[in-house]
């Protein structure tokens, strides 16, 4: 009988075997001919590939007007705690879906969420611009992200400075009379002024100097869409690149491991077969984002690819072909799933894009966080249970520093109260990369395969120890050190498997439930011994409940005795009547 699904599978298998796998040039030619065939082929090959060990999974966490956080205003000690707890709840939700990068909006509109020398507090924190919230939200967010093994990148909105008469714009134009340009009722920093590059660099340098951020993420590092150009597009690109170069030089001179990234328009430029329809990074707003990768000015890009069909897939391929060894993360407009926002995309539009992005070597990030944690159209559940069910590490910055750190040493494993405690001696940090972090892997076979992300159980630990809440099986463990560039050491492997401690066998003071024994174990008798090791009784083996009425209250061990009189401990129990 003819099976269309089987026929399609054979066709896709043929595409993979004869076109995709052996010849990259043919692969890209095929892509340009038909992005539909590309999607089918890449979705097919997704089932053939392992879970990626290295992949950026991020969210844009928006503070503008409290869109994602905070909805609680910090006006008292109680509300400060509620605001903090709200952020912790969001981060816990994101951690469960193995999100590893938080892009937290830090400079909002010439206003900040930290105490800045240059700009006032944003009103999202307290309801009033310039009012101190009673704590440092940026420092708190960094600490909470790092506790969860996540990177935090300070999202800096570059050119827009908000409503003309709002506190941020007003204070900035009072200090710099000619720097701020009015467009409608909004203010913008003039991208053609050298003072703009100097000022935005000051903001970024202030953040990097005072906070242990993992990255600076630039948003709206471009000309406004309604700008009336008095220079050529090439000159415009030079002006924007000058700002990027100034920021790059400043942060890399201070902390070279801090990543610099931006969110360009989702289509870089027109392609041979696919037009950007007049909206692209390179020509429309003077963002030479691929040039920034080529020149080494950017470590990551998060292009805002809020499109579908032939507005997404060919341009995703273009980004993948022009990474220049850096990291590109597809920005997904998941708000388009929401009916409330006037859209109604099916979930498959987004999940298909993530599948294809993964096969192209691109990460994925969600705009915005709340649409993700609100599980619009089931996006959160799908990622938690299927696509991102296993963790991943952030790709290392080998272009910045390729050296691998020394591995940890001397692992120990102890059990206390049913919890397994792992400890090891930390590797030695260096001046170029202080504050080494640690990854932990586990498997039932030795050596633990650290290339398989399914074996990763903890990442970016700041201390050389880990406590597992449940000691539930015999496992081998491996520990690696990672430096701030993401370079990972060789693994310290456990020599022998950890065997779980025995749980207390259930009893009611009269009858004891017998444990299930290994079928290969030749057990003829059961020996009960006191905590001091004295034999209390010995009885023929039976898998039925044992009568313990004659035993006094106390702690006992249960042991098997085979025909050779070999004694093995098989359980322990407490009698409390």
DOKOLLUM-123968 format. One record per residue (C-alpha): x, y negated, z. Coordinates in steps of 0.2 Angstrom, whole numbers, plus 2048, in hexadecimal, padded with zeros to 3 digits. Each point is the difference from the previous one (the first is absolute). Layout:
BEGIN
XYZ ...
# end
This chain:
BEGIN
800800800 8067EF7FC 8057F580F 8027ED7FD 8097FE810 80C80E7FC 8037F97EF 8037EF807 80C80780D 80A8097F2 8017F07F6 8067F680F 80D80E803 8067FF7EE 8017ED802 80B802810 80B80E7F9 8037F97EF 7FE7ED802 8027FA812 80D80B807 80E8017F3 8007EF7F8 7FE7F0809 8007F67F0 7F280A7F8 7F67FE811 8017ED7FF 7FB8007EE 7F180B804 7FB7F480E 8007F27F5 7F58097F4 7F380580C 7FF7FC813 7F180C801 80B80F7FB 80D7F980D 7F380080E 7FB8127FC 8128067FF 8067F880F 7F180680B 8048117FA 8127FF804 7FB7F9811 7FB812805 8118067FB 80A7F480B 8047FF812 7FB7F380C 80C7F27FE 80C7FE80E 8037EE7FB 7F27F47FC 7FA7EF806 7EE801807 7FB7EE805 7F27F5805 7FE7ED7FE 7FA7FB812 7F87EF7FD 7FF7F380E 7F97F27F5 7EF7FC809 80281080A 7FB80A7F0 809810807 8067FA811 7FD7F880C 7ED7FF802 8027FC812 8077EF805 80D7FF80D 7F97F380C 802809811 80B80E808 7F180C7FC 7FE7FB7EE 8138017FD 800812805 7F18037F5 8097F87F1 80F80B804 7F5810802 7F77FC7EF 8118007F7 805810809 7F08097FA 8037FB7EE 812806801 7FB810808 7F48037F1 80D7FC7F3 80C80B809 7F480F7FE 8007FE7ED 8137FF800 8017EE7FB 8137FB803 8007EE7FB 7F67F1807 8007F07F6 7FA7F480E 7FB7EF7FA 80C7F580B 8017EF7F7 7EE7FD7FB 7FD7EF7F9 80F7F5807 7FB808810 80780F809 7FC80E80D 8107FD809 8077F1809 8097F77F2 80B7F1801 7F97FA7EF 7ED804800 7F180180C 7F7810805 7F38067F4 7EE7FE807 7FC8127FD 808804811 7F67F480B 7F37F87F5 80A7EF800 8107FC7F6 80F7FC80A 7FA809810 80C80C808 7F7811802 809804810 80C80E7F9 80A8027F0 7F580A7F4 80E8037F4 80C80880D 7F180A807 7FC8077EE 8128047FD 80280A810 7F08097FD 8048057EE 811806805 7F980B80E 7F68087F2 80E8037F4 7FA7F27F5 8097F27F7 7FA7EF802 8037F37F2 7FC7EE804 7F47FA7F2 8047EE7FC 7F47F67F5 80C7F57F6 7F87F27F5 7EE7FD806 7FF7F6811 7ED800802 7F27F3800 8077EE7FE 7FA7FB811 80481080A 80D7FF80D 80E80A7F6 7FE7F67F0 7FE7EF809 80F80280B 80B8067F2 7FB7F17F4 8037F480E 812806802 8038027ED 7F77F37F7 8038067EE 801812803 7EE805800 7F57FF7F1 7ED7FF801 7F680B7F5 7ED7FE803 7FF801813 80F80B802 8127FC803 80F8087F8 8137FF802 8087F97F0 80980F7F8 80B7F57F6 8077F780F 810806807 7F97FC811 7F380D7FF 80E80E7FE 8097F980F 7F07FF80B 7F98117FC 812807803 8007F8812 7EF808804 8078117FA 8117FE809 7F77FB810 7F6810800 80F80B7FC 80B7F880D 7F380180E 7F78107FC 8058127FC 7F58017F1 80380D7F2 7FC7F57F2 7FB7EF7F9 7F18017F4 7FD7F17F5 7EF7FD7FA 7FB7F37F3 8127FD7FB 7FA7F87F0 7F87F17F8 7EE7FD804 7F48067F2 7F97EF7FD 8117F77FF 8037F47F2 8128047FA 80C7F27FB 80E80D7FE 80280F7F4 7FB811807 813805800 8047F180B 7F180480B 807812802 8117F8805 7F77F580D 7F780F808 81080B7FF 80A7F2809 7F480280F 802813800 8137FF7FF 8017F480E 7F580B80B 80A80F7FB 8117F8804 7F97FA811 7F9810807 80E80C7F9 80D7F5808 7F8803811 7F98117FF 8048097F0 7F580F804 7F07F5800 7F78037F0 7FA7F27F5 7F08047F6 7F27F67F8 7EF8037F8 8007FB7EE 7F18007F4 7FC8127FC 8057FF7EE 8127FA7FD 7FD7FB7ED 7F78057F0 8058127FA 8028057EE 7EF809800 7F77F880F 7FD7EE803 8007F8811 7F17F67FA 8097EF805 803805812 811806804 80F7FC80B 80D7FB7F4 7F77F47F4 7F17FA80A 8077FC811 8138017FD 80480F80A 80F8097F9 7FD80E80C 80980E7F6 80F7F47FE 8017FE812 801813802 80E8007F2 8097F2808 7FF808812 7F67F2807 7F280C805 800810809 7EE8047FE 7F17FA7F5 7EE802804 7F77FB7F0 7EE7FC803 7F880D7F4 7EE7FC803 7FA8087EF 7FB8107F9 8018097EF 80C7F97F3 8027F180C 80980B80C 8088107F9 80B7F97F2 8067F280C 80480C80E 80B8097F4 8087F07FB 8047FC813 807812802 80B7FE7F1 8087F0807 803803812 8137FE7FD 80380D80F 7F57F680C 7EF804807 7F07FB7F8 7EF803809 7F07FF7F7 7F47F3809 7EE8077FF 7F17F5802 7F580C80B 7F47F2803 7FA8047EF 7F880F807 7F47F580B 7EF7FC7FB 8007F280C 80D7F77F6 7F68017F0 80980F7FA 7FD8137FF 80F8097FA 7FE813803 80E80780C 80780B7F1 8067F07F8 80C7FC80E 805812804 8048047EE 80B7F0800 809806810 8038117F8 8077F97F0 80B7F380A 80780E80A 80580A7F1 8087F07F9 80A7FE810 7F67F1806 7FA7FE811 7EF7F9805 7F97F280A 7EE7FB805 7F97EF7FF 7F97FE80D 802809810 7EE7FF806 7F98077F0 80B80F803 7FD803813 7EE7FD7FD 80080F7F5 7F77F87F1 7FA80D7F4 80A80D80B 8117F97FB 807802811 7FA812802 8078057EF 8117F9804 801807811 7FA8127FC 8078027EE 80C7F47F7 80A7F980F 7FD80F80C 813801802 80C7F2805 80D7F87F5 80F7F6803 8047EF7F8 80C8027F2 8127FB805 8087F07FA 80F8097F9 8047F07F5 8037F7810 80A80D809 8028127FA 80980780F 7F880D80B 8017FF813 80780E80B 7F480D805 7FA802812 80880D80C 7FB80D80D 7ED8027FF 7F8807810 7EE807802 7F7802810 7EE803805 7F77F780E 7ED802803 7FD8077EF 8097F27F7 8108027F6 80D7F3803 80E7FE7F3 80F7F6803 8117FE7F7 80F7F5801 7FE7F17F4 80B7FC7F1 80B7F1801 7FA7F07F9 80B7F47F6 8017ED7FF 7F88017EE 7F280A806 7FC7FF813 7F1809808 8008117F8 7F08097FF 7FB812800 7F580C7F6 7FB811807 7FB80F7F5 7F9811805 7FD8117F8 7FE812804 80F8047F5 8127FB802 8087F67FB 7F27F37FF 7FE7F97EF 8017ED802 7FC7FD7EE 7EF806803 7F57F2807 7F480C807 80D80580D 8027ED806 7F77FE811 8077EF806 80A7F27F7 8097F1805 801804812 80A7F3809 80680B80F 8098117FE 7F180A807 7EF8077FC 7F280780A 7F380C7F8 7F0800809 7FD8127FC 80C80E800 7F780C7F5 80C80B7F6 8118067FC 8097F37F6 8117FA7FA 8047ED800 80B7F57F7 8047EE804 8087F37F5 8067EE802 7FB7F27F5 8087EF7FF 7F67EF7FD 8038027ED 7F6811801 80F80B7FC 7FE811809 80E80A807 8028137FE 7F580A80D 804806811 7F8811800 7FA80A80F 80A811800 7F180A808 7EE7FD7FF 7F77F980F 7F480C807 7F07F9808 7FE802812 7F380C806 7EF7F9805 7F7805810 7F680F7FD 7EE7FD804 7F880980F 7F27FD80C 809808810 7F88117FC 8048047EE 80F7FB7F6 7FF7FE7ED 80D80A7F7 80B7F77F3 8008077EE 81180A7FD 80A8017F1 7FA8117F7 8128057FF 8037FF812 800811809 7F87FC810 7FC80E80C 7FE7F7811 7FC7EF806 80B7F980F 7FA7F280B 80E7F6809 8007F280C 8087F07FD 80F80680A 80180F7F4 7FA80D80B 7F580D7F8 7EF800807 7F780E7F6 80380A7F0 7F18077F6 7FD8097F0 7FE7F47F1 7EF7FC7FB 7FA7F17F5 7F07FE80B 7FF7F480E 80B80580F 7F9801812 80A7F480B 7F47FF80F 80E80780C 80D7F37FB 8027F180C 7FF7EE7F9 8107FB7F8 80B8007F0 8038107F7 8098067F0 7F980E7F5 80C80B7F7 80080F7F4 80A810803 80380B7F2 805813800 8127FB801 7FC7F6810 8047F07F7 7F77F1808 7FA7F17F7 7F77F1807 7EF7FE7F7 7F77F380A 7FD7F7811 7F17FC80A 7FB7F7810 7F380780C 7F67F2809 7F0806809 
# end
